[in-house]
Amino acid sequence: MSDNDNKPAGRGQQPPGRLQPPRAILMIILAAGAVYLLVLVMRMPMTGPQKVDWTVFNTQLEANMVQEVEISDNVAKVKLNAGAAKVEKYELHLLDAADANALSEQIRQHNEKNPANQVAYNKKPPNRLLPFVGYLAVFVLVPVLLYFVLFRSITRSGGGGVLSLGKSRARLAAKGQVKVTFDDVAGIDEAKEEVQEIIQFLKNPAKFRRLGARIPRGVLLVGAPGTGKTLLAKAIAGEADVPFFSISGSDFVEMFVGVGASRVRDLFRQAKDNAPCIIFLDEIDAVGRKRGAAFTGGGHDEREQTLNAILVEMDGFESDESVVVVAATNRPDVLDPALRRPGRFDREITVDMPDFTGRQAILEVHARKVKMGPDVDLALLARGTPSFSGADLEAIINEAAILAAMKEKSFVEMADLEESRDKVRWGRQKRSRVMSQEDKKITAYHESGHAVATVLLPEVQPLHKVTIIPRGVALGATMHLPEKDRYHVQRKELLGEMVALLAGRVAEELFCTDISSGAREDLRVATALARSMVREWGMSARLGPVFYGDEEAQFGLDTIATRSYSDATAVEIDQEVEKLLNECFERARKLLAEHRDDVRKVAEALLEKEVLESADVEKIMAGGRQDAPGAPDTRPQQDGPAGDPPIA
């Protein structure tokens, strides 16, 4: 939300969405004219009357077959007696008023000669309004409607009249308006350190120019969606206390060629007038893609002209060092090389996903605005949210506050945060889903197999919770709570994870009458892990430390995966993948066969309680009885039937 959104409407401002009186009256008149034209068109007959020449009419008049004649607008509408001819109505074309007078005289003489067969005669004055309406529609209403439909939409998108179509649509936050500082940004400490030099230069440029240093003209922020690239750019402007221009890459693209380049030039002109300042180009890949690809039309393409204008403004003859361009993208691979070279975007800062410490700091920042209960442990929540971005963590705090408000609570509790975490990641619980007892039994034994294998395998991430409550597309889930962020995964850990994944299918074989389709996602993830171990990580003794991954070839804007090994090697890869999966499957079978009672007891407890904590599962396996009521389903990781892949 921009700062301008928080400003109250002035006394003379119209509320959003309400038309001003003159414009409203004009629109009513245009609408009434359009309705009138529509009525006229609908009243017109689909097929006009048949036209007959004068000879046929004279013959029918002498034979007393004509019943009525009506003259209007140089057309004589003739109506015959019933049954006199196949066509009872037709028209005679009159060239001028003389023809009309002649026809009138002819009918008068016929009526005098045949008093018993009088012809009804009616002459209407010509309709002067209909031609005027036609001219009005063609020369007035149609151009006005085109203006409102086409040019007014262009005007609204351009922020002014037709002459302002090439004006920049960037939003300007003047000096002092940006209230975001580095205190509001957490989890990306390294990225903040890299932009400190830019802030110091904008505050005190003489300090650098004294030694002949040149500040980077551009900084490219690269990272996955939701990692805080836009927030970091705002913090840079807030810390430097300089004007801040923000615009999206798609705002440069327009249907008219040359408009984007004109907007770029106008943007940099405004920036130079407000220098020193910062220009923030969000989603720059919308206009910064590689040129000459995918038959874009050469140098005449609108997107390429816009990119050329950006290149010239950033490092041309008239470039200004007091204007710093900060751009953000999550697709640096598609950017044009000329855009990323030194002199334009001198620095490329990677904004990574936050680690445990970063996630905890982000949660603390967003928790400042929310009333938290005494049982809230943000460190525990951060530990259970690996691979969550900053935007995801903000959504967790917000959803927890909404959930607590819906339950009429005075503050947010830890249970609300855990439920909101699961809602953000996998969706709301589906307690209303009706499942048969057989389906519940299959799900319970499937998840019990996962849980028991997880507890028995020391190399697997610790068990957090297991549930048979449906959530999203999953009928159940086994959740792991990582003790720390992992940056390297060893071979034994991968094999243990594959054993835990396949343990669900093994449990179905051992305790159910047949296997089910619930292990689909487990098989997919286990197969993907085995294939990566063989092809990419060199963990196959048979194939050795060789990389057999797909190589990417660029064809236009499309990326095509190609392989650099023979068909015989592909067969060996498939055999090694199958061997790894079979070995892990047999290991899981042996493990659960030795602990059949544990699997059965955990499954029975799941059928009774639906949710088991890790302590409950360990107590059951140790020979105790689980008596505590099941807690709400909370999980940072899922690998149950038809669920999401586990989080590494």
MIVEX-703214 format. One record per residue (C-alpha): x negated, y negated, z negated. Coordinates in steps of 0.1 Angstrom, whole numbers, plus 5000, padded with zeros to 4 digits. Example, Ala and Ser with C-alpha at 12.3 -4.5 7.8 and 13.67 -1.06 7.14 Angstrom:
% residues 2
+------+-------+------+
| east | north |   up |
+------+-------+------+
| 4877 |  5045 | 4922 |
| 4863 |  5011 | 4929 |
+------+-------+------+
END
This chain:
% residues 648
+------+-------+------+
| east | north |   up |
+------+-------+------+
| 5000 |  5000 | 5000 |
| 4986 |  4966 | 5010 |
| 4984 |  4936 | 4986 |
| 5010 |  4918 | 5007 |
| 5035 |  4946 | 5000 |
| 5037 |  4935 | 4963 |
| 5045 |  4899 | 4971 |
| 5081 |  4888 | 4965 |
| 5100 |  4875 | 4995 |
| 5101 |  4837 | 4998 |
| 5132 |  4816 | 4996 |
| 5135 |  4812 | 5033 |
| 5125 |  4847 | 5043 |
| 5151 |  4871 | 5057 |
| 5154 |  4905 | 5040 |
| 5138 |  4933 | 5060 |
| 5160 |  4949 | 5086 |
| 5185 |  4919 | 5088 |
| 5189 |  4900 | 5120 |
| 5188 |  4862 | 5121 |
| 5222 |  4845 | 5129 |
| 5213 |  4833 | 5165 |
| 5198 |  4866 | 5175 |
| 5227 |  4885 | 5159 |
| 5252 |  4864 | 5180 |
| 5233 |  4870 | 5212 |
| 5231 |  4907 | 5205 |
| 5269 |  4908 | 5199 |
| 5275 |  4890 | 5232 |
| 5252 |  4914 | 5251 |
| 5269 |  4944 | 5235 |
| 5304 |  4931 | 5244 |
| 5293 |  4925 | 5280 |
| 5278 |  4960 | 5282 |
| 5311 |  4975 | 5269 |
| 5331 |  4954 | 5294 |
| 5310 |  4966 | 5323 |
| 5313 |  5002 | 5310 |
| 5351 |  4999 | 5310 |
| 5352 |  4985 | 5345 |
| 5330 |  5014 | 5357 |
| 5352 |  5039 | 5339 |
| 5384 |  5025 | 5355 |
| 5370 |  5028 | 5390 |
| 5383 |  5059 | 5407 |
| 5358 |  5086 | 5413 |
| 5369 |  5090 | 5450 |
| 5385 |  5061 | 5469 |
| 5417 |  5063 | 5489 |
| 5415 |  5075 | 5525 |
| 5412 |  5048 | 5551 |
| 5434 |  5049 | 5583 |
| 5433 |  5027 | 5614 |
| 5461 |  5004 | 5626 |
| 5474 |  5028 | 5653 |
| 5484 |  5054 | 5628 |
| 5500 |  5028 | 5606 |
| 5521 |  5014 | 5635 |
| 5533 |  5048 | 5644 |
| 5544 |  5056 | 5608 |
| 5560 |  5022 | 5604 |
| 5581 |  5027 | 5636 |
| 5591 |  5062 | 5623 |
| 5603 |  5047 | 5590 |
| 5577 |  5067 | 5570 |
| 5563 |  5037 | 5551 |
| 5577 |  5030 | 5517 |
| 5555 |  5002 | 5502 |
| 5526 |  4980 | 5513 |
| 5505 |  4959 | 5489 |
| 5479 |  4934 | 5501 |
| 5450 |  4924 | 5478 |
| 5414 |  4913 | 5486 |
| 5416 |  4920 | 5523 |
| 5428 |  4955 | 5517 |
| 5463 |  4968 | 5524 |
| 5473 |  4997 | 5502 |
| 5500 |  5017 | 5520 |
| 5523 |  5042 | 5503 |
| 5544 |  5066 | 5524 |
| 5577 |  5083 | 5516 |
| 5576 |  5115 | 5497 |
| 5569 |  5144 | 5520 |
| 5565 |  5122 | 5550 |
| 5528 |  5132 | 5555 |
| 5500 |  5151 | 5539 |
| 5483 |  5119 | 5528 |
| 5509 |  5097 | 5510 |
| 5485 |  5068 | 5501 |
| 5458 |  5052 | 5522 |
| 5442 |  5018 | 5529 |
| 5441 |  4994 | 5559 |
| 5411 |  4972 | 5562 |
| 5419 |  4935 | 5569 |
| 5392 |  4914 | 5583 |
| 5405 |  4880 | 5571 |
| 5436 |  4861 | 5561 |
| 5449 |  4861 | 5597 |
| 5451 |  4899 | 5596 |
| 5470 |  4897 | 5563 |
| 5495 |  4872 | 5578 |
| 5500 |  4894 | 5609 |
| 5507 |  4924 | 5588 |
| 5532 |  4904 | 5567 |
| 5550 |  4893 | 5598 |
| 5551 |  4928 | 5612 |
| 5567 |  4942 | 5580 |
| 5592 |  4913 | 5579 |
| 5603 |  4920 | 5615 |
| 5606 |  4957 | 5607 |
| 5628 |  4950 | 5576 |
| 5651 |  4928 | 5598 |
| 5655 |  4956 | 5624 |
| 5659 |  4984 | 5598 |
| 5680 |  4972 | 5569 |
| 5685 |  5008 | 5558 |
| 5647 |  5016 | 5557 |
| 5633 |  4985 | 5540 |
| 5595 |  4985 | 5533 |
| 5586 |  4970 | 5499 |
| 5560 |  4943 | 5504 |
| 5538 |  4927 | 5478 |
| 5509 |  4903 | 5483 |
| 5486 |  4897 | 5453 |
| 5462 |  4867 | 5451 |
| 5425 |  4877 | 5454 |
| 5406 |  4886 | 5422 |
| 5379 |  4860 | 5417 |
| 5366 |  4874 | 5384 |
| 5353 |  4908 | 5396 |
| 5326 |  4894 | 5419 |
| 5315 |  4870 | 5392 |
| 5312 |  4899 | 5367 |
| 5291 |  4918 | 5392 |
| 5268 |  4889 | 5398 |
| 5266 |  4884 | 5360 |
| 5256 |  4920 | 5354 |
| 5230 |  4920 | 5381 |
| 5213 |  4886 | 5376 |
| 5219 |  4880 | 5339 |
| 5228 |  4909 | 5317 |
| 5203 |  4934 | 5332 |
| 5173 |  4911 | 5329 |
| 5182 |  4902 | 5293 |
| 5187 |  4938 | 5284 |
| 5153 |  4947 | 5299 |
| 5138 |  4919 | 5279 |
| 5151 |  4932 | 5246 |
| 5144 |  4968 | 5254 |
| 5109 |  4964 | 5269 |
| 5093 |  4931 | 5261 |
| 5107 |  4927 | 5226 |
| 5093 |  4961 | 5216 |
| 5060 |  4951 | 5230 |
| 5062 |  4918 | 5211 |
| 5069 |  4936 | 5178 |
| 5040 |  4960 | 5184 |
| 5017 |  4932 | 5193 |
| 5026 |  4910 | 5164 |
| 5037 |  4880 | 5185 |
| 5049 |  4870 | 5220 |
| 5040 |  4885 | 5253 |
| 5010 |  4862 | 5255 |
| 4997 |  4876 | 5221 |
| 4998 |  4912 | 5234 |
| 4960 |  4913 | 5234 |
| 4957 |  4898 | 5199 |
| 4942 |  4919 | 5171 |
| 4966 |  4938 | 5149 |
| 4941 |  4941 | 5120 |
| 4954 |  4933 | 5085 |
| 4932 |  4908 | 5067 |
| 4927 |  4909 | 5029 |
| 4912 |  4876 | 5021 |
| 4883 |  4871 | 4996 |
| 4895 |  4881 | 4961 |
| 4926 |  4899 | 4973 |
| 4910 |  4934 | 4973 |
| 4912 |  4945 | 4937 |
| 4897 |  4980 | 4942 |
| 4863 |  4984 | 4927 |
| 4839 |  5013 | 4922 |
| 4856 |  5019 | 4888 |
| 4886 |  5032 | 4908 |
| 4864 |  5055 | 4929 |
| 4852 |  5088 | 4913 |
| 4838 |  5121 | 4925 |
| 4816 |  5106 | 4952 |
| 4787 |  5091 | 4933 |
| 4761 |  5097 | 4961 |
| 4782 |  5079 | 4986 |
| 4787 |  5050 | 4963 |
| 4749 |  5047 | 4958 |
| 4743 |  5046 | 4996 |
| 4767 |  5016 | 5001 |
| 4752 |  4996 | 4972 |
| 4727 |  4980 | 4997 |
| 4755 |  4967 | 5019 |
| 4772 |  4951 | 4989 |
| 4739 |  4935 | 4978 |
| 4733 |  4922 | 5013 |
| 4768 |  4907 | 5015 |
| 4764 |  4890 | 4981 |
| 4728 |  4878 | 4987 |
| 4717 |  4881 | 5023 |
| 4687 |  4858 | 5017 |
| 4671 |  4884 | 4995 |
| 4668 |  4908 | 5024 |
| 4661 |  4883 | 5052 |
| 4631 |  4869 | 5032 |
| 4613 |  4902 | 5039 |
| 4626 |  4906 | 5074 |
| 4650 |  4934 | 5066 |
| 4682 |  4939 | 5086 |
| 4713 |  4954 | 5070 |
| 4729 |  4983 | 5088 |
| 4755 |  4970 | 5112 |
| 4777 |  5000 | 5108 |
| 4784 |  5027 | 5083 |
| 4802 |  5059 | 5094 |
| 4821 |  5077 | 5066 |
| 4825 |  5114 | 5074 |
| 4846 |  5138 | 5054 |
| 4876 |  5160 | 5052 |
| 4910 |  5144 | 5049 |
| 4918 |  5131 | 5014 |
| 4882 |  5128 | 5002 |
| 4884 |  5091 | 4996 |
| 4869 |  5074 | 5027 |
| 4895 |  5046 | 5029 |
| 4893 |  5041 | 4992 |
| 4855 |  5038 | 4993 |
| 4858 |  5012 | 5021 |
| 4882 |  4991 | 5000 |
| 4859 |  4994 | 4970 |
| 4830 |  4981 | 4991 |
| 4850 |  4950 | 5000 |
| 4862 |  4946 | 4964 |
| 4827 |  4948 | 4950 |
| 4812 |  4925 | 4976 |
| 4841 |  4901 | 4972 |
| 4844 |  4893 | 5010 |
| 4872 |  4893 | 5035 |
| 4883 |  4928 | 5046 |
| 4898 |  4935 | 5080 |
| 4914 |  4970 | 5082 |
| 4928 |  4986 | 5114 |
| 4934 |  5021 | 5127 |
| 4918 |  5034 | 5159 |
| 4952 |  5041 | 5174 |
| 4961 |  5004 | 5171 |
| 4938 |  4996 | 5199 |
| 4954 |  5021 | 5223 |
| 4982 |  5006 | 5244 |
| 5001 |  5014 | 5276 |
| 4986 |  4985 | 5294 |
| 4950 |  4987 | 5306 |
| 4927 |  4961 | 5290 |
| 4948 |  4954 | 5260 |
| 4927 |  4975 | 5237 |
| 4894 |  4958 | 5248 |
| 4911 |  4924 | 5243 |
| 4921 |  4934 | 5208 |
| 4886 |  4945 | 5200 |
| 4872 |  4911 | 5211 |
| 4898 |  4892 | 5191 |
| 4891 |  4913 | 5160 |
| 4854 |  4906 | 5161 |
| 4860 |  4869 | 5168 |
| 4882 |  4867 | 5137 |
| 4856 |  4885 | 5117 |
| 4828 |  4861 | 5128 |
| 4850 |  4832 | 5118 |
| 4854 |  4848 | 5083 |
| 4818 |  4860 | 5080 |
| 4804 |  4875 | 5059 |
| 4831 |  4902 | 5060 |
| 4838 |  4939 | 5065 |
| 4857 |  4955 | 5093 |
| 4872 |  4989 | 5085 |
| 4881 |  5011 | 5114 |
| 4901 |  5041 | 5102 |
| 4903 |  5072 | 5123 |
| 4878 |  5058 | 5148 |
| 4879 |  5091 | 5168 |
| 4911 |  5078 | 5183 |
| 4891 |  5054 | 5205 |
| 4855 |  5066 | 5200 |
| 4857 |  5099 | 5218 |
| 4830 |  5109 | 5243 |
| 4833 |  5092 | 5276 |
| 4838 |  5109 | 5309 |
| 4854 |  5140 | 5295 |
| 4886 |  5159 | 5303 |
| 4892 |  5139 | 5335 |
| 4899 |  5107 | 5317 |
| 4897 |  5087 | 5349 |
| 4861 |  5073 | 5346 |
| 4854 |  5038 | 5335 |
| 4890 |  5026 | 5343 |
| 4905 |  5046 | 5314 |
| 4920 |  5024 | 5287 |
| 4903 |  5043 | 5259 |
| 4869 |  5040 | 5275 |
| 4873 |  5003 | 5281 |
| 4882 |  4999 | 5244 |
| 4851 |  5020 | 5234 |
| 4829 |  4999 | 5256 |
| 4842 |  4967 | 5240 |
| 4834 |  4981 | 5205 |
| 4799 |  4991 | 5216 |
| 4792 |  4956 | 5230 |
| 4805 |  4938 | 5199 |
| 4785 |  4960 | 5175 |
| 4752 |  4957 | 5192 |
| 4754 |  4932 | 5221 |
| 4739 |  4898 | 5228 |
| 4764 |  4881 | 5205 |
| 4765 |  4906 | 5176 |
| 4766 |  4891 | 5141 |
| 4747 |  4907 | 5112 |
| 4771 |  4892 | 5087 |
| 4798 |  4914 | 5100 |
| 4795 |  4950 | 5087 |
| 4816 |  4977 | 5103 |
| 4827 |  5006 | 5082 |
| 4844 |  5034 | 5101 |
| 4860 |  5067 | 5089 |
| 4866 |  5100 | 5107 |
| 4869 |  5137 | 5100 |
| 4859 |  5145 | 5135 |
| 4823 |  5132 | 5140 |
| 4816 |  5159 | 5166 |
| 4839 |  5142 | 5192 |
| 4824 |  5108 | 5188 |
| 4804 |  5092 | 5217 |
| 4766 |  5094 | 5212 |
| 4762 |  5057 | 5220 |
| 4785 |  5049 | 5190 |
| 4764 |  5069 | 5165 |
| 4730 |  5057 | 5175 |
| 4709 |  5033 | 5153 |
| 4718 |  4997 | 5158 |
| 4755 |  5005 | 5157 |
| 4764 |  5030 | 5131 |
| 4730 |  5031 | 5115 |
| 4741 |  5053 | 5086 |
| 4764 |  5083 | 5084 |
| 4776 |  5090 | 5049 |
| 4792 |  5123 | 5042 |
| 4820 |  5122 | 5017 |
| 4822 |  5157 | 5003 |
| 4848 |  5176 | 4984 |
| 4844 |  5168 | 4947 |
| 4827 |  5193 | 4924 |
| 4838 |  5201 | 4889 |
| 4824 |  5169 | 4874 |
| 4838 |  5149 | 4902 |
| 4873 |  5164 | 4899 |
| 4874 |  5157 | 4862 |
| 4864 |  5121 | 4868 |
| 4890 |  5117 | 4896 |
| 4917 |  5132 | 4873 |
| 4907 |  5108 | 4845 |
| 4910 |  5078 | 4869 |
| 4945 |  5087 | 4880 |
| 4955 |  5097 | 4845 |
| 4950 |  5062 | 4832 |
| 4984 |  5051 | 4845 |
| 5003 |  5082 | 4831 |
| 5012 |  5090 | 4795 |
| 4994 |  5122 | 4787 |
| 5002 |  5146 | 4758 |
| 4978 |  5157 | 4732 |
| 4975 |  5192 | 4747 |
| 4963 |  5179 | 4781 |
| 4928 |  5192 | 4790 |
| 4917 |  5176 | 4822 |
| 4884 |  5196 | 4821 |
| 4903 |  5228 | 4822 |
| 4925 |  5215 | 4850 |
| 4894 |  5204 | 4870 |
| 4879 |  5238 | 4865 |
| 4910 |  5254 | 4880 |
| 4912 |  5232 | 4911 |
| 4882 |  5242 | 4933 |
| 4884 |  5229 | 4969 |
| 4910 |  5203 | 4959 |
| 4904 |  5169 | 4974 |
| 4908 |  5135 | 4957 |
| 4942 |  5131 | 4973 |
| 4953 |  5165 | 4961 |
| 4942 |  5157 | 4925 |
| 4961 |  5124 | 4927 |
| 4992 |  5143 | 4939 |
| 4989 |  5167 | 4909 |
| 4990 |  5138 | 4884 |
| 5019 |  5122 | 4902 |
| 5039 |  5154 | 4905 |
| 5033 |  5162 | 4869 |
| 5047 |  5128 | 4859 |
| 5077 |  5133 | 4880 |
| 5083 |  5168 | 4866 |
| 5080 |  5155 | 4830 |
| 5104 |  5127 | 4838 |
| 5129 |  5151 | 4852 |
| 5128 |  5171 | 4820 |
| 5133 |  5139 | 4799 |
| 5099 |  5143 | 4782 |
| 5081 |  5115 | 4765 |
| 5047 |  5123 | 4780 |
| 5031 |  5148 | 4804 |
| 5021 |  5181 | 4790 |
| 4995 |  5206 | 4802 |
| 5022 |  5229 | 4815 |
| 5035 |  5201 | 4837 |
| 5000 |  5196 | 4852 |
| 4995 |  5233 | 4858 |
| 5029 |  5236 | 4875 |
| 5023 |  5205 | 4896 |
| 4989 |  5220 | 4907 |
| 5007 |  5251 | 4919 |
| 5034 |  5231 | 4936 |
| 5009 |  5209 | 4955 |
| 4989 |  5239 | 4966 |
| 5015 |  5265 | 4973 |
| 5050 |  5250 | 4969 |
| 5077 |  5254 | 4943 |
| 5086 |  5286 | 4926 |
| 5114 |  5306 | 4941 |
| 5131 |  5320 | 4910 |
| 5164 |  5320 | 4929 |
| 5152 |  5346 | 4954 |
| 5170 |  5378 | 4950 |
| 5147 |  5409 | 4953 |
| 5157 |  5445 | 4950 |
| 5143 |  5466 | 4922 |
| 5122 |  5486 | 4947 |
| 5106 |  5453 | 4961 |
| 5098 |  5442 | 4925 |
| 5082 |  5475 | 4918 |
| 5060 |  5474 | 4949 |
| 5050 |  5438 | 4941 |
| 5043 |  5446 | 4905 |
| 5020 |  5476 | 4913 |
| 5003 |  5457 | 4941 |
| 4995 |  5427 | 4918 |
| 4986 |  5451 | 4890 |
| 4960 |  5467 | 4913 |
| 4945 |  5433 | 4920 |
| 4945 |  5423 | 4883 |
| 4929 |  5456 | 4869 |
| 4902 |  5455 | 4896 |
| 4894 |  5419 | 4888 |
| 4890 |  5427 | 4851 |
| 4869 |  5457 | 4858 |
| 4845 |  5441 | 4883 |
| 4821 |  5418 | 4866 |
| 4809 |  5402 | 4899 |
| 4844 |  5389 | 4907 |
| 4857 |  5355 | 4895 |
| 4875 |  5358 | 4861 |
| 4912 |  5366 | 4860 |
| 4934 |  5337 | 4850 |
| 4970 |  5349 | 4855 |
| 4991 |  5374 | 4875 |
| 5027 |  5369 | 4884 |
| 5054 |  5386 | 4905 |
| 5075 |  5353 | 4908 |
| 5077 |  5344 | 4946 |
| 5061 |  5311 | 4955 |
| 5059 |  5299 | 4991 |
| 5055 |  5330 | 5014 |
| 5039 |  5351 | 4987 |
| 5060 |  5376 | 4966 |
| 5034 |  5377 | 4939 |
| 4999 |  5363 | 4931 |
| 4968 |  5372 | 4912 |
| 4950 |  5340 | 4902 |
| 4913 |  5335 | 4894 |
| 4898 |  5307 | 4874 |
| 4863 |  5300 | 4885 |
| 4838 |  5294 | 4857 |
| 4818 |  5270 | 4879 |
| 4816 |  5258 | 4915 |
| 4798 |  5282 | 4938 |
| 4775 |  5270 | 4965 |
| 4759 |  5304 | 4973 |
| 4778 |  5337 | 4974 |
| 4757 |  5369 | 4970 |
| 4763 |  5401 | 4988 |
| 4775 |  5420 | 4957 |
| 4800 |  5392 | 4949 |
| 4814 |  5394 | 4984 |
| 4817 |  5432 | 4982 |
| 4834 |  5429 | 4948 |
| 4859 |  5404 | 4962 |
| 4867 |  5428 | 4990 |
| 4873 |  5456 | 4965 |
| 4897 |  5434 | 4945 |
| 4915 |  5424 | 4977 |
| 4919 |  5460 | 4988 |
| 4930 |  5472 | 4954 |
| 4965 |  5460 | 4960 |
| 4969 |  5484 | 4989 |
| 4953 |  5512 | 4969 |
| 4977 |  5507 | 4941 |
| 5006 |  5510 | 4965 |
| 4992 |  5543 | 4978 |
| 4987 |  5557 | 4943 |
| 5020 |  5547 | 4926 |
| 5045 |  5540 | 4954 |
| 5061 |  5564 | 4978 |
| 5046 |  5546 | 5008 |
| 5025 |  5516 | 5017 |
| 5040 |  5482 | 5026 |
| 5033 |  5452 | 5047 |
| 5026 |  5431 | 5016 |
| 4988 |  5437 | 5020 |
| 4987 |  5418 | 5053 |
| 4970 |  5387 | 5040 |
| 4946 |  5408 | 5018 |
| 4935 |  5428 | 5048 |
| 4931 |  5397 | 5069 |
| 4909 |  5380 | 5043 |
| 4888 |  5411 | 5036 |
| 4883 |  5417 | 5073 |
| 4872 |  5381 | 5078 |
| 4847 |  5384 | 5049 |
| 4833 |  5416 | 5063 |
| 4830 |  5402 | 5098 |
| 4812 |  5371 | 5085 |
| 4788 |  5393 | 5065 |
| 4779 |  5412 | 5096 |
| 4779 |  5385 | 5122 |
| 4769 |  5353 | 5105 |
| 4751 |  5361 | 5072 |
| 4729 |  5390 | 5082 |
| 4741 |  5413 | 5055 |
| 4742 |  5445 | 5076 |
| 4712 |  5468 | 5072 |
| 4720 |  5483 | 5106 |
| 4721 |  5450 | 5126 |
| 4695 |  5432 | 5105 |
| 4691 |  5395 | 5098 |
| 4705 |  5383 | 5132 |
| 4731 |  5357 | 5138 |
| 4759 |  5370 | 5160 |
| 4783 |  5342 | 5155 |
| 4802 |  5325 | 5184 |
| 4785 |  5296 | 5201 |
| 4806 |  5266 | 5210 |
| 4805 |  5251 | 5245 |
| 4820 |  5217 | 5252 |
| 4843 |  5215 | 5283 |
| 4857 |  5180 | 5284 |
| 4874 |  5175 | 5251 |
| 4880 |  5212 | 5246 |
| 4856 |  5234 | 5227 |
| 4853 |  5269 | 5240 |
| 4838 |  5297 | 5219 |
| 4813 |  5319 | 5238 |
| 4793 |  5349 | 5225 |
| 4756 |  5355 | 5232 |
| 4754 |  5392 | 5226 |
| 4762 |  5423 | 5247 |
| 4793 |  5445 | 5247 |
| 4772 |  5473 | 5231 |
| 4763 |  5450 | 5202 |
| 4800 |  5440 | 5198 |
| 4808 |  5477 | 5194 |
| 4781 |  5480 | 5167 |
| 4795 |  5449 | 5149 |
| 4830 |  5464 | 5149 |
| 4816 |  5497 | 5135 |
| 4797 |  5479 | 5107 |
| 4828 |  5459 | 5098 |
| 4849 |  5490 | 5097 |
| 4822 |  5507 | 5076 |
| 4821 |  5479 | 5050 |
| 4859 |  5479 | 5047 |
| 4861 |  5516 | 5043 |
| 4834 |  5517 | 5017 |
| 4852 |  5489 | 4997 |
| 4885 |  5507 | 5001 |
| 4871 |  5540 | 4987 |
| 4854 |  5521 | 4959 |
| 4888 |  5505 | 4950 |
| 4905 |  5539 | 4952 |
| 4880 |  5555 | 4928 |
| 4882 |  5525 | 4904 |
| 4920 |  5526 | 4901 |
| 4921 |  5564 | 4900 |
| 4900 |  5562 | 4869 |
| 4922 |  5536 | 4853 |
| 4957 |  5548 | 4864 |
| 4972 |  5542 | 4830 |
| 4959 |  5506 | 4830 |
| 4975 |  5499 | 4864 |
| 5008 |  5515 | 4853 |
| 5009 |  5496 | 4820 |
| 5002 |  5462 | 4836 |
| 5028 |  5469 | 4863 |
| 5054 |  5477 | 4837 |
| 5046 |  5446 | 4817 |
| 5049 |  5425 | 4849 |
| 5083 |  5440 | 4856 |
| 5093 |  5430 | 4821 |
| 5077 |  5396 | 4817 |
| 5070 |  5386 | 4854 |
| 5039 |  5365 | 4843 |
| 5009 |  5378 | 4824 |
| 4979 |  5357 | 4812 |
| 4944 |  5371 | 4815 |
| 4943 |  5377 | 4777 |
| 4975 |  5397 | 4780 |
| 4961 |  5419 | 4808 |
| 4929 |  5426 | 4788 |
| 4949 |  5434 | 4757 |
| 4971 |  5459 | 4776 |
| 4940 |  5475 | 4791 |
| 4924 |  5477 | 4757 |
| 4954 |  5497 | 4744 |
| 4974 |  5469 | 4728 |
| 5009 |  5457 | 4736 |
| 5018 |  5424 | 4752 |
| 5045 |  5407 | 4732 |
| 5041 |  5370 | 4740 |
| 5066 |  5356 | 4765 |
| 5054 |  5350 | 4800 |
| 5042 |  5315 | 4806 |
| 5051 |  5295 | 4838 |
| 5033 |  5307 | 4869 |
| 5001 |  5287 | 4872 |
| 4973 |  5297 | 4896 |
| 4943 |  5281 | 4912 |
| 4938 |  5311 | 4934 |
| 4961 |  5336 | 4951 |
| 4954 |  5369 | 4969 |
| 4987 |  5387 | 4965 |
| 5009 |  5400 | 4993 |
| 5014 |  5376 | 5021 |
| 4996 |  5349 | 5001 |
| 4968 |  5325 | 5007 |
| 4931 |  5336 | 5009 |
| 4911 |  5334 | 4977 |
| 4892 |  5303 | 4970 |
| 4855 |  5307 | 4970 |
+------+-------+------+
END
